[in-house]
């Protein structure tokens, strides 16, 4: 796996039971192609009682939010990039991983796009800000915001969904388009790199 935009997504410490629930739910989503899976089926898959699912995740939103965060942190885990100019390769890698697990990518994207409380729509923003501060400190506030916004958008499962659904692109075309767009964003600041 190549370098990616963010470090591992922060997920609160989970118990073994919680991991079993989230893994079972994610597996069922992938197998059935839907996040509309009953707690009874999730419990059976996890090898626990149905009430244990409810005890850990009292509402459907709680379960979906926790599962999306778990998927992002485990299935789509990322390594940190060491340079802002490595971001296009990281984005290419992320798009290919989303495309390899489309059902799970859709769950993460839809959870983020619904604006469910607690979901960070641009989890890599802080990393992008640190990299820009270190490598291109001469950017003014407007340029900095534009670069971060563009790269955050391109490096999202939501962008993958758009390329896939709206444009009908395949895995390679999605990865190429996202990486090319990120390169175009960065080309505008290459001459401003700090010595």
LODONU-608574 format. One record per atom (N, C-alpha, C): residue number from 1; atom name; x negated, y negated, z. Coordinates in Angstrom, 1 decimal. Example, Ala and Ser with C-alpha at 12.3 -4.5 7.8 and 13.67 -1.06 7.14 Angstrom:
<pts>
num / atomo / x / y / z
1 / N / -13.2 / 5.7 / 7.8
1 / CA / -12.3 / 4.5 / 7.8
1 / C / -13.2 / 3.3 / 7.8
2 / N / -12.8 / 2.2 / 7.1
2 / CA / -13.7 / 1.1 / 7.1
2 / C / -12.9 / 0.0 / 7.9
</pts>
This chain:
<pts>
num / atomo / x / y / z
1 / N / -0.9 / 1.2 / 0.0
1 / CA / 0.0 / 0.0 / 0.0
1 / C / -0.9 / -1.2 / 0.0
2 / N / -0.6 / -2.2 / -0.8
2 / CA / -1.4 / -3.4 / -0.9
2 / C / -1.0 / -4.4 / 0.2
3 / N / -1.7 / -5.5 / 0.3
3 / CA / -1.4 / -6.5 / 1.3
3 / C / 0.0 / -7.1 / 1.0
4 / N / 0.7 / -7.5 / 2.0
4 / CA / 2.0 / -8.1 / 1.8
4 / C / 2.1 / -9.4 / 2.6
5 / N / 3.2 / -10.1 / 2.4
5 / CA / 3.3 / -11.4 / 3.0
5 / C / 3.3 / -11.5 / 4.5
6 / N / 4.0 / -10.6 / 5.1
6 / CA / 4.1 / -10.7 / 6.6
6 / C / 3.5 / -9.5 / 7.2
7 / N / 3.3 / -9.7 / 8.5
7 / CA / 2.9 / -8.5 / 9.3
7 / C / 4.2 / -7.7 / 9.6
8 / N / 4.1 / -6.7 / 10.3
8 / CA / 5.2 / -5.9 / 10.6
8 / C / 6.4 / -6.7 / 11.2
9 / N / 7.6 / -6.5 / 10.7
9 / CA / 8.7 / -7.2 / 11.2
9 / C / 8.9 / -6.9 / 12.7
10 / N / 9.1 / -7.9 / 13.5
10 / CA / 9.2 / -7.7 / 14.9
10 / C / 10.6 / -7.0 / 15.2
11 / N / 10.5 / -5.8 / 15.8
11 / CA / 11.7 / -5.1 / 16.3
11 / C / 11.5 / -4.9 / 17.7
12 / N / 12.6 / -5.2 / 18.5
12 / CA / 12.4 / -4.9 / 20.0
12 / C / 12.1 / -3.5 / 20.2
13 / N / 11.4 / -3.2 / 21.3
13 / CA / 11.1 / -1.8 / 21.6
13 / C / 12.4 / -1.0 / 21.7
14 / N / 12.4 / 0.1 / 21.0
14 / CA / 13.5 / 1.0 / 20.9
14 / C / 13.3 / 2.3 / 21.7
15 / N / 14.4 / 2.8 / 22.3
15 / CA / 14.3 / 4.1 / 22.9
15 / C / 14.3 / 5.2 / 21.8
16 / N / 14.0 / 6.4 / 22.2
16 / CA / 14.0 / 7.5 / 21.3
16 / C / 15.4 / 7.7 / 20.8
17 / N / 16.4 / 7.5 / 21.6
17 / CA / 17.8 / 7.7 / 21.2
17 / C / 18.2 / 6.6 / 20.1
18 / N / 17.7 / 5.4 / 20.4
18 / CA / 18.0 / 4.3 / 19.4
18 / C / 17.4 / 4.6 / 18.1
19 / N / 16.1 / 5.0 / 18.1
19 / CA / 15.4 / 5.4 / 16.8
19 / C / 16.2 / 6.5 / 16.1
20 / N / 16.6 / 7.5 / 16.9
20 / CA / 17.4 / 8.6 / 16.3
20 / C / 18.7 / 8.1 / 15.6
21 / N / 19.4 / 7.2 / 16.3
21 / CA / 20.6 / 6.6 / 15.7
21 / C / 20.3 / 5.8 / 14.5
22 / N / 19.3 / 5.0 / 14.5
22 / CA / 19.0 / 4.1 / 13.3
22 / C / 18.5 / 4.9 / 12.2
23 / N / 17.7 / 5.9 / 12.5
23 / CA / 17.2 / 6.8 / 11.4
23 / C / 18.3 / 7.6 / 10.8
24 / N / 19.2 / 8.1 / 11.6
24 / CA / 20.3 / 8.9 / 11.1
24 / C / 21.2 / 8.0 / 10.2
25 / N / 21.5 / 6.8 / 10.7
25 / CA / 22.4 / 5.9 / 9.9
25 / C / 21.7 / 5.6 / 8.6
26 / N / 20.4 / 5.2 / 8.6
26 / CA / 19.7 / 4.9 / 7.4
26 / C / 19.7 / 6.1 / 6.4
27 / N / 19.5 / 7.2 / 6.9
27 / CA / 19.5 / 8.4 / 6.1
27 / C / 20.8 / 8.7 / 5.5
28 / N / 21.9 / 8.5 / 6.2
28 / CA / 23.3 / 8.7 / 5.7
28 / C / 23.6 / 7.6 / 4.7
29 / N / 23.2 / 6.4 / 4.9
29 / CA / 23.4 / 5.3 / 3.9
29 / C / 22.7 / 5.7 / 2.6
30 / N / 21.5 / 6.2 / 2.7
30 / CA / 20.8 / 6.6 / 1.5
30 / C / 21.5 / 7.7 / 0.8
31 / N / 21.9 / 8.7 / 1.5
31 / CA / 22.6 / 9.9 / 0.9
31 / C / 23.9 / 9.6 / 0.4
32 / N / 24.7 / 8.8 / 1.1
32 / CA / 26.1 / 8.5 / 0.7
32 / C / 26.3 / 7.3 / -0.1
33 / N / 25.3 / 6.4 / -0.2
33 / CA / 25.4 / 5.2 / -1.0
33 / C / 26.3 / 4.2 / -0.4
34 / N / 26.5 / 4.2 / 0.9
34 / CA / 27.4 / 3.3 / 1.6
34 / C / 27.0 / 3.1 / 3.0
35 / N / 27.3 / 1.9 / 3.5
35 / CA / 27.0 / 1.7 / 5.0
35 / C / 28.3 / 1.9 / 5.8
36 / N / 29.3 / 2.4 / 5.1
36 / CA / 30.6 / 2.7 / 5.8
36 / C / 30.6 / 4.2 / 6.2
37 / N / 29.8 / 4.5 / 7.2
37 / CA / 29.7 / 5.8 / 7.8
37 / C / 30.2 / 5.8 / 9.2
38 / N / 31.0 / 6.8 / 9.6
38 / CA / 31.5 / 6.8 / 10.9
38 / C / 30.5 / 7.1 / 12.0
39 / N / 30.8 / 6.6 / 13.2
39 / CA / 29.9 / 6.8 / 14.3
39 / C / 29.8 / 8.3 / 14.6
40 / N / 30.9 / 9.0 / 14.4
40 / CA / 30.9 / 10.5 / 14.6
40 / C / 29.9 / 11.2 / 13.8
41 / N / 29.8 / 10.8 / 12.5
41 / CA / 28.8 / 11.4 / 11.6
41 / C / 27.4 / 11.0 / 11.9
42 / N / 27.2 / 9.7 / 12.3
42 / CA / 25.9 / 9.3 / 12.7
42 / C / 25.5 / 10.1 / 14.0
43 / N / 26.4 / 10.2 / 14.9
43 / CA / 26.0 / 10.9 / 16.2
43 / C / 25.7 / 12.4 / 15.9
44 / N / 26.4 / 13.0 / 15.0
44 / CA / 26.2 / 14.4 / 14.7
44 / C / 24.8 / 14.5 / 14.0
45 / N / 24.4 / 13.6 / 13.1
45 / CA / 23.1 / 13.6 / 12.5
45 / C / 22.0 / 13.4 / 13.5
46 / N / 22.2 / 12.5 / 14.4
46 / CA / 21.2 / 12.1 / 15.4
46 / C / 21.1 / 13.2 / 16.5
47 / N / 22.1 / 14.1 / 16.6
47 / CA / 22.1 / 15.1 / 17.6
47 / C / 22.5 / 14.6 / 19.0
48 / N / 23.4 / 13.6 / 19.0
48 / CA / 23.8 / 13.0 / 20.3
48 / C / 25.3 / 12.9 / 20.3
49 / N / 25.9 / 12.5 / 21.4
49 / CA / 27.3 / 12.3 / 21.6
49 / C / 27.7 / 11.0 / 20.9
50 / N / 28.9 / 11.0 / 20.4
50 / CA / 29.4 / 9.8 / 19.7
50 / C / 29.4 / 8.6 / 20.6
51 / N / 29.8 / 8.8 / 21.9
51 / CA / 29.8 / 7.7 / 22.9
51 / C / 28.4 / 7.0 / 23.1
52 / N / 27.4 / 7.8 / 22.8
52 / CA / 26.0 / 7.3 / 22.9
52 / C / 25.7 / 6.3 / 21.9
53 / N / 26.3 / 6.5 / 20.7
53 / CA / 26.2 / 5.5 / 19.6
53 / C / 26.8 / 4.2 / 20.1
54 / N / 28.0 / 4.3 / 20.6
54 / CA / 28.8 / 3.1 / 21.1
54 / C / 28.1 / 2.4 / 22.2
55 / N / 27.5 / 3.2 / 23.1
55 / CA / 26.8 / 2.6 / 24.3
55 / C / 25.6 / 1.8 / 23.8
56 / N / 24.9 / 2.3 / 22.8
56 / CA / 23.7 / 1.5 / 22.3
56 / C / 24.1 / 0.4 / 21.3
57 / N / 25.1 / 0.6 / 20.6
57 / CA / 25.5 / -0.4 / 19.5
57 / C / 27.0 / -0.5 / 19.6
58 / N / 27.5 / -1.4 / 20.5
58 / CA / 29.0 / -1.5 / 20.8
58 / C / 29.8 / -1.9 / 19.6
59 / N / 29.3 / -2.6 / 18.6
59 / CA / 30.1 / -3.0 / 17.5
59 / C / 29.4 / -2.6 / 16.2
60 / N / 30.1 / -2.6 / 15.1
60 / CA / 29.6 / -2.2 / 13.8
60 / C / 28.5 / -3.2 / 13.4
61 / N / 28.7 / -4.4 / 13.7
61 / CA / 27.7 / -5.5 / 13.3
61 / C / 26.4 / -5.2 / 14.1
62 / N / 26.5 / -4.9 / 15.4
62 / CA / 25.3 / -4.6 / 16.2
62 / C / 24.5 / -3.4 / 15.5
63 / N / 25.2 / -2.4 / 15.1
63 / CA / 24.6 / -1.2 / 14.5
63 / C / 24.0 / -1.6 / 13.2
64 / N / 24.7 / -2.3 / 12.3
64 / CA / 24.2 / -2.7 / 11.0
64 / C / 23.0 / -3.6 / 11.1
65 / N / 23.1 / -4.6 / 12.0
65 / CA / 22.0 / -5.5 / 12.2
65 / C / 20.7 / -4.8 / 12.7
66 / N / 20.9 / -3.9 / 13.7
66 / CA / 19.7 / -3.1 / 14.2
66 / C / 19.2 / -2.2 / 13.1
67 / N / 20.0 / -1.6 / 12.3
67 / CA / 19.6 / -0.7 / 11.3
67 / C / 18.8 / -1.5 / 10.2
68 / N / 19.3 / -2.7 / 9.8
68 / CA / 18.6 / -3.5 / 8.8
68 / C / 17.3 / -3.9 / 9.3
69 / N / 17.2 / -4.3 / 10.6
69 / CA / 15.9 / -4.7 / 11.1
69 / C / 14.9 / -3.5 / 11.2
70 / N / 15.5 / -2.4 / 11.6
70 / CA / 14.6 / -1.1 / 11.7
70 / C / 14.1 / -0.7 / 10.3
71 / N / 15.0 / -0.8 / 9.3
71 / CA / 14.6 / -0.5 / 7.9
71 / C / 13.5 / -1.4 / 7.4
72 / N / 13.7 / -2.7 / 7.7
72 / CA / 12.7 / -3.7 / 7.3
72 / C / 11.4 / -3.5 / 7.9
73 / N / 11.4 / -3.1 / 9.2
73 / CA / 10.2 / -2.9 / 10.0
73 / C / 9.5 / -1.5 / 9.7
74 / N / 10.2 / -0.6 / 9.3
74 / CA / 9.6 / 0.8 / 9.1
74 / C / 9.5 / 1.2 / 7.6
75 / N / 10.6 / 1.2 / 6.9
75 / CA / 10.6 / 1.6 / 5.5
75 / C / 9.9 / 0.6 / 4.7
76 / N / 10.2 / -0.7 / 4.9
76 / CA / 9.6 / -1.8 / 4.1
76 / C / 8.6 / -2.5 / 4.9
77 / N / 7.8 / -1.9 / 5.8
77 / CA / 6.8 / -2.5 / 6.6
77 / C / 5.7 / -3.1 / 5.7
78 / N / 5.1 / -4.2 / 6.2
78 / CA / 4.1 / -4.9 / 5.4
78 / C / 2.9 / -5.1 / 6.2
79 / N / 1.8 / -5.2 / 5.4
79 / CA / 0.5 / -5.7 / 6.0
79 / C / 0.4 / -7.2 / 5.7
80 / N / -0.4 / -7.9 / 6.5
80 / CA / -0.5 / -9.3 / 6.3
80 / C / -1.4 / -9.6 / 5.1
81 / N / -1.1 / -10.6 / 4.4
81 / CA / -2.0 / -11.1 / 3.3
81 / C / -3.1 / -12.0 / 4.0
82 / N / -4.2 / -12.0 / 3.4
82 / CA / -5.3 / -12.8 / 4.0
82 / C / -5.5 / -14.1 / 3.2
83 / N / -4.8 / -14.2 / 2.1
83 / CA / -4.9 / -15.5 / 1.3
83 / C / -3.6 / -15.7 / 0.7
84 / N / -3.3 / -17.0 / 0.6
84 / CA / -2.0 / -17.4 / -0.1
84 / C / -2.0 / -16.9 / -1.5
85 / N / -3.2 / -16.8 / -2.1
85 / CA / -3.3 / -16.3 / -3.5
85 / C / -3.1 / -14.8 / -3.7
86 / N / -3.0 / -14.1 / -2.6
86 / CA / -2.7 / -12.6 / -2.7
86 / C / -1.2 / -12.4 / -2.7
87 / N / -0.5 / -13.4 / -2.4
87 / CA / 1.0 / -13.3 / -2.3
87 / C / 1.7 / -12.6 / -3.5
88 / N / 1.3 / -13.0 / -4.8
88 / CA / 1.9 / -12.4 / -5.9
88 / C / 1.8 / -10.9 / -5.9
89 / N / 0.6 / -10.4 / -5.5
89 / CA / 0.5 / -8.9 / -5.5
89 / C / 1.3 / -8.3 / -4.4
90 / N / 1.4 / -9.0 / -3.3
90 / CA / 2.2 / -8.5 / -2.2
90 / C / 3.7 / -8.5 / -2.6
91 / N / 4.1 / -9.5 / -3.3
91 / CA / 5.5 / -9.5 / -3.8
91 / C / 5.8 / -8.4 / -4.8
92 / N / 4.8 / -8.2 / -5.7
92 / CA / 5.0 / -7.1 / -6.6
92 / C / 5.2 / -5.7 / -5.9
93 / N / 4.3 / -5.5 / -4.9
93 / CA / 4.4 / -4.3 / -4.1
93 / C / 5.8 / -4.2 / -3.4
94 / N / 6.2 / -5.3 / -2.8
94 / CA / 7.5 / -5.2 / -2.1
94 / C / 8.6 / -4.9 / -3.0
95 / N / 8.6 / -5.5 / -4.2
95 / CA / 9.7 / -5.3 / -5.2
95 / C / 9.7 / -3.8 / -5.6
96 / N / 8.6 / -3.2 / -5.8
96 / CA / 8.5 / -1.8 / -6.1
96 / C / 9.0 / -0.9 / -5.0
97 / N / 8.7 / -1.3 / -3.8
97 / CA / 9.2 / -0.5 / -2.6
97 / C / 10.7 / -0.6 / -2.5
98 / N / 11.3 / -1.8 / -2.7
98 / CA / 12.7 / -2.0 / -2.7
98 / C / 13.4 / -1.2 / -3.7
99 / N / 12.8 / -1.1 / -4.9
99 / CA / 13.4 / -0.4 / -6.0
99 / C / 13.3 / 1.1 / -5.8
100 / N / 12.3 / 1.6 / -5.0
100 / CA / 12.2 / 3.0 / -4.7
100 / C / 13.3 / 3.4 / -3.7
101 / N / 13.9 / 2.5 / -2.9
101 / CA / 14.9 / 2.9 / -1.9
101 / C / 16.0 / 1.9 / -2.0
102 / N / 16.7 / 1.8 / -3.2
102 / CA / 17.7 / 0.8 / -3.4
102 / C / 18.9 / 0.7 / -2.4
103 / N / 19.4 / 1.8 / -1.9
103 / CA / 20.5 / 1.8 / -1.0
103 / C / 20.0 / 1.0 / 0.3
104 / N / 18.9 / 1.3 / 0.8
104 / CA / 18.4 / 0.7 / 2.0
104 / C / 18.1 / -0.8 / 1.7
105 / N / 17.5 / -1.1 / 0.5
105 / CA / 17.3 / -2.5 / 0.2
105 / C / 18.5 / -3.3 / 0.2
106 / N / 19.6 / -2.7 / -0.3
106 / CA / 20.9 / -3.4 / -0.4
106 / C / 21.4 / -3.7 / 1.0
107 / N / 21.2 / -2.8 / 1.9
107 / CA / 21.7 / -3.0 / 3.3
107 / C / 20.9 / -4.2 / 3.9
108 / N / 19.6 / -4.2 / 3.8
108 / CA / 18.8 / -5.3 / 4.3
108 / C / 19.2 / -6.6 / 3.6
109 / N / 19.4 / -6.6 / 2.3
109 / CA / 19.7 / -7.9 / 1.6
109 / C / 21.1 / -8.4 / 2.0
110 / N / 22.1 / -7.5 / 2.0
110 / CA / 23.4 / -7.9 / 2.4
110 / C / 23.6 / -8.4 / 3.8
111 / N / 22.8 / -7.8 / 4.7
111 / CA / 22.9 / -8.2 / 6.1
111 / C / 22.3 / -9.6 / 6.2
112 / N / 21.1 / -9.8 / 5.5
112 / CA / 20.5 / -11.2 / 5.5
112 / C / 21.4 / -12.2 / 4.8
113 / N / 22.0 / -11.8 / 3.7
113 / CA / 22.8 / -12.8 / 2.9
113 / C / 24.1 / -13.1 / 3.6
114 / N / 24.6 / -12.2 / 4.4
114 / CA / 25.9 / -12.5 / 5.1
114 / C / 25.6 / -13.5 / 6.3
115 / N / 24.3 / -13.7 / 6.6
115 / CA / 24.0 / -14.7 / 7.6
115 / C / 24.4 / -14.1 / 9.0
116 / N / 24.3 / -12.8 / 9.2
116 / CA / 24.5 / -12.2 / 10.4
116 / C / 23.6 / -12.8 / 11.5
117 / N / 24.1 / -13.1 / 12.6
117 / CA / 23.3 / -13.7 / 13.7
117 / C / 22.1 / -12.9 / 14.0
118 / N / 20.9 / -13.5 / 14.0
118 / CA / 19.7 / -12.8 / 14.4
118 / C / 18.9 / -12.3 / 13.2
119 / N / 19.4 / -12.4 / 12.0
119 / CA / 18.7 / -11.9 / 10.8
119 / C / 17.9 / -13.1 / 10.3
120 / N / 16.6 / -12.9 / 10.1
120 / CA / 15.8 / -14.0 / 9.5
120 / C / 15.7 / -13.9 / 8.0
121 / N / 16.4 / -14.8 / 7.3
121 / CA / 16.4 / -14.7 / 5.8
121 / C / 15.0 / -14.9 / 5.2
122 / N / 14.1 / -15.5 / 5.9
122 / CA / 12.7 / -15.6 / 5.3
122 / C / 11.7 / -15.3 / 6.4
123 / N / 11.6 / -14.0 / 6.7
123 / CA / 10.7 / -13.6 / 7.8
123 / C / 9.2 / -13.9 / 7.5
124 / N / 8.8 / -14.1 / 6.3
124 / CA / 7.4 / -14.4 / 6.0
124 / C / 7.0 / -15.8 / 6.0
125 / N / 8.0 / -16.7 / 6.4
125 / CA / 7.7 / -18.1 / 6.3
125 / C / 6.5 / -18.5 / 7.2
126 / N / 6.5 / -18.1 / 8.4
126 / CA / 5.4 / -18.5 / 9.3
126 / C / 4.0 / -18.1 / 8.8
127 / N / 4.0 / -16.9 / 8.2
127 / CA / 2.7 / -16.4 / 7.6
127 / C / 2.3 / -17.3 / 6.4
128 / N / 3.3 / -17.7 / 5.6
128 / CA / 3.0 / -18.6 / 4.5
128 / C / 2.5 / -19.9 / 5.0
129 / N / 3.1 / -20.4 / 6.0
129 / CA / 2.7 / -21.7 / 6.6
129 / C / 1.3 / -21.7 / 7.1
130 / N / 0.9 / -20.6 / 7.8
130 / CA / -0.4 / -20.5 / 8.3
130 / C / -1.4 / -20.4 / 7.1
131 / N / -1.1 / -19.6 / 6.1
131 / CA / -2.0 / -19.5 / 5.0
131 / C / -2.2 / -20.8 / 4.2
132 / N / -1.1 / -21.5 / 4.0
132 / CA / -1.2 / -22.8 / 3.4
132 / C / -2.0 / -23.8 / 4.2
133 / N / -1.8 / -23.8 / 5.5
133 / CA / -2.5 / -24.7 / 6.4
133 / C / -4.0 / -24.5 / 6.3
134 / N / -4.4 / -23.2 / 6.2
134 / CA / -5.8 / -22.8 / 6.2
134 / C / -6.5 / -23.0 / 4.9
135 / N / -5.7 / -22.8 / 3.8
135 / CA / -6.4 / -22.8 / 2.5
135 / C / -6.1 / -24.0 / 1.6
136 / N / -4.9 / -24.7 / 1.9
136 / CA / -4.6 / -25.8 / 1.1
136 / C / -4.0 / -26.9 / 2.0
137 / N / -4.8 / -27.4 / 2.9
137 / CA / -4.3 / -28.4 / 3.9
137 / C / -3.9 / -29.7 / 3.3
138 / N / -4.4 / -30.0 / 2.1
138 / CA / -4.1 / -31.3 / 1.5
138 / C / -2.7 / -31.5 / 0.9
139 / N / -1.9 / -30.5 / 0.9
139 / CA / -0.6 / -30.6 / 0.4
139 / C / 0.3 / -31.6 / 1.2
140 / N / 1.0 / -32.4 / 0.6
140 / CA / 1.9 / -33.3 / 1.3
140 / C / 3.1 / -32.4 / 1.7
141 / N / 3.9 / -33.0 / 2.6
141 / CA / 5.0 / -32.3 / 3.2
141 / C / 6.0 / -31.7 / 2.2
142 / N / 6.3 / -32.5 / 1.2
142 / CA / 7.3 / -32.1 / 0.1
142 / C / 6.7 / -31.0 / -0.7
143 / N / 5.5 / -31.1 / -1.1
143 / CA / 4.8 / -30.0 / -1.9
143 / C / 4.8 / -28.7 / -1.0
144 / N / 4.4 / -28.8 / 0.2
144 / CA / 4.3 / -27.7 / 1.1
144 / C / 5.6 / -27.0 / 1.2
145 / N / 6.7 / -27.8 / 1.5
145 / CA / 8.0 / -27.2 / 1.6
145 / C / 8.4 / -26.5 / 0.3
146 / N / 8.1 / -27.1 / -0.8
146 / CA / 8.5 / -26.5 / -2.1
146 / C / 7.8 / -25.2 / -2.3
147 / N / 6.5 / -25.1 / -2.0
147 / CA / 5.8 / -23.9 / -2.2
147 / C / 6.3 / -22.8 / -1.3
148 / N / 6.5 / -23.1 / 0.0
148 / CA / 7.0 / -22.2 / 1.0
148 / C / 8.4 / -21.7 / 0.6
149 / N / 9.2 / -22.6 / 0.2
149 / CA / 10.6 / -22.2 / -0.1
149 / C / 10.6 / -21.3 / -1.3
150 / N / 9.8 / -21.6 / -2.4
150 / CA / 9.8 / -20.8 / -3.6
150 / C / 9.2 / -19.4 / -3.3
151 / N / 8.1 / -19.3 / -2.5
151 / CA / 7.5 / -18.0 / -2.2
151 / C / 8.4 / -17.2 / -1.3
152 / N / 9.0 / -17.9 / -0.3
152 / CA / 9.9 / -17.1 / 0.6
152 / C / 11.1 / -16.5 / -0.2
153 / N / 11.6 / -17.3 / -1.1
153 / CA / 12.8 / -16.8 / -1.9
153 / C / 12.3 / -15.6 / -2.8
154 / N / 11.2 / -15.7 / -3.5
154 / CA / 10.7 / -14.7 / -4.3
154 / C / 10.3 / -13.4 / -3.5
155 / N / 9.9 / -13.6 / -2.3
155 / CA / 9.5 / -12.5 / -1.5
155 / C / 10.6 / -12.1 / -0.6
156 / N / 11.7 / -11.7 / -1.2
156 / CA / 12.9 / -11.3 / -0.4
156 / C / 13.6 / -10.2 / -1.1
157 / N / 14.2 / -9.4 / -0.3
157 / CA / 15.0 / -8.3 / -0.9
157 / C / 16.2 / -8.9 / -1.6
158 / N / 16.6 / -10.1 / -1.3
158 / CA / 17.7 / -10.8 / -2.0
158 / C / 17.3 / -11.1 / -3.5
159 / N / 16.0 / -11.5 / -3.6
159 / CA / 15.5 / -11.7 / -5.0
159 / C / 15.5 / -10.4 / -5.8
160 / N / 15.1 / -9.3 / -5.1
160 / CA / 15.2 / -8.0 / -5.8
160 / C / 16.6 / -7.6 / -6.2
161 / N / 17.6 / -7.9 / -5.4
161 / CA / 19.0 / -7.6 / -5.7
161 / C / 19.4 / -8.4 / -6.9
162 / N / 19.0 / -9.7 / -6.9
162 / CA / 19.4 / -10.6 / -8.1
162 / C / 18.8 / -10.1 / -9.4
163 / N / 17.5 / -9.7 / -9.3
163 / CA / 16.9 / -9.2 / -10.6
163 / C / 17.6 / -7.9 / -11.0
164 / N / 17.9 / -7.0 / -10.1
164 / CA / 18.5 / -5.8 / -10.4
164 / C / 19.9 / -5.9 / -10.9
165 / N / 20.8 / -6.6 / -10.1
165 / CA / 22.2 / -6.7 / -10.4
165 / C / 22.5 / -7.7 / -11.5
166 / N / 21.9 / -8.9 / -11.4
166 / CA / 22.3 / -10.0 / -12.4
166 / C / 21.6 / -9.8 / -13.7
167 / N / 20.4 / -9.3 / -13.7
167 / CA / 19.6 / -9.2 / -14.9
167 / C / 19.4 / -7.8 / -15.4
168 / N / 19.8 / -6.8 / -14.6
168 / CA / 19.7 / -5.4 / -15.0
168 / C / 18.3 / -5.0 / -15.3
169 / N / 17.3 / -5.6 / -14.6
169 / CA / 15.9 / -5.3 / -14.8
169 / C / 15.5 / -4.0 / -14.1
170 / N / 14.5 / -3.3 / -14.7
170 / CA / 14.0 / -2.1 / -14.1
170 / C / 12.9 / -2.4 / -13.1
171 / N / 12.4 / -1.4 / -12.4
171 / CA / 11.4 / -1.5 / -11.4
171 / C / 10.2 / -2.3 / -11.8
172 / N / 9.6 / -2.0 / -13.0
172 / CA / 8.4 / -2.6 / -13.5
172 / C / 8.7 / -4.1 / -13.8
173 / N / 9.8 / -4.3 / -14.5
173 / CA / 10.2 / -5.7 / -14.9
173 / C / 10.4 / -6.6 / -13.7
174 / N / 11.1 / -6.0 / -12.7
174 / CA / 11.3 / -6.8 / -11.5
174 / C / 10.0 / -7.2 / -10.8
175 / N / 9.1 / -6.2 / -10.7
175 / CA / 7.8 / -6.5 / -10.0
175 / C / 7.0 / -7.5 / -10.8
176 / N / 7.0 / -7.3 / -12.2
176 / CA / 6.3 / -8.3 / -13.0
176 / C / 6.9 / -9.7 / -12.9
177 / N / 8.2 / -9.8 / -13.0
177 / CA / 8.9 / -11.1 / -13.0
177 / C / 8.6 / -11.8 / -11.7
178 / N / 8.7 / -11.1 / -10.6
178 / CA / 8.5 / -11.7 / -9.2
178 / C / 7.1 / -12.2 / -9.1
179 / N / 6.1 / -11.3 / -9.5
179 / CA / 4.7 / -11.7 / -9.3
179 / C / 4.4 / -12.8 / -10.2
180 / N / 4.9 / -12.8 / -11.5
180 / CA / 4.6 / -13.9 / -12.4
180 / C / 5.2 / -15.2 / -11.8
181 / N / 6.4 / -15.2 / -11.3
181 / CA / 7.0 / -16.4 / -10.8
181 / C / 6.1 / -16.9 / -9.6
182 / N / 5.7 / -16.0 / -8.7
182 / CA / 4.8 / -16.4 / -7.6
182 / C / 3.5 / -17.0 / -8.1
183 / N / 2.9 / -16.4 / -9.1
183 / CA / 1.7 / -17.0 / -9.7
183 / C / 1.9 / -18.4 / -10.2
184 / N / 3.1 / -18.6 / -10.9
184 / CA / 3.4 / -19.9 / -11.4
184 / C / 3.5 / -21.0 / -10.3
185 / N / 4.1 / -20.6 / -9.2
185 / CA / 4.2 / -21.5 / -8.0
185 / C / 2.8 / -21.8 / -7.5
186 / N / 2.0 / -20.8 / -7.4
186 / CA / 0.6 / -21.0 / -6.9
186 / C / -0.3 / -21.8 / -7.8
187 / N / -0.1 / -21.6 / -9.1
187 / CA / -0.9 / -22.3 / -10.1
187 / C / -0.9 / -23.8 / -9.9
188 / N / 0.3 / -24.3 / -9.4
188 / CA / 0.4 / -25.8 / -9.2
188 / C / -0.4 / -26.3 / -8.1
189 / N / -1.0 / -25.4 / -7.2
189 / CA / -1.8 / -25.9 / -6.1
189 / C / -3.2 / -25.3 / -6.1
190 / N / -3.6 / -24.5 / -7.1
190 / CA / -4.9 / -23.9 / -7.1
190 / C / -6.1 / -25.0 / -7.1
191 / N / -5.9 / -26.1 / -7.7
191 / CA / -6.9 / -27.1 / -7.7
191 / C / -7.0 / -27.9 / -6.4
192 / N / -6.2 / -27.6 / -5.4
192 / CA / -6.2 / -28.3 / -4.2
192 / C / -6.8 / -27.5 / -3.0
193 / N / -7.3 / -26.3 / -3.3
193 / CA / -7.9 / -25.4 / -2.3
193 / C / -9.0 / -26.1 / -1.6
194 / N / -9.0 / -26.0 / -0.3
194 / CA / -10.0 / -26.6 / 0.6
194 / C / -11.4 / -25.8 / 0.3
195 / N / -12.5 / -26.6 / 0.3
195 / CA / -13.8 / -26.0 / 0.0
195 / C / -14.2 / -25.1 / 1.2
</pts>
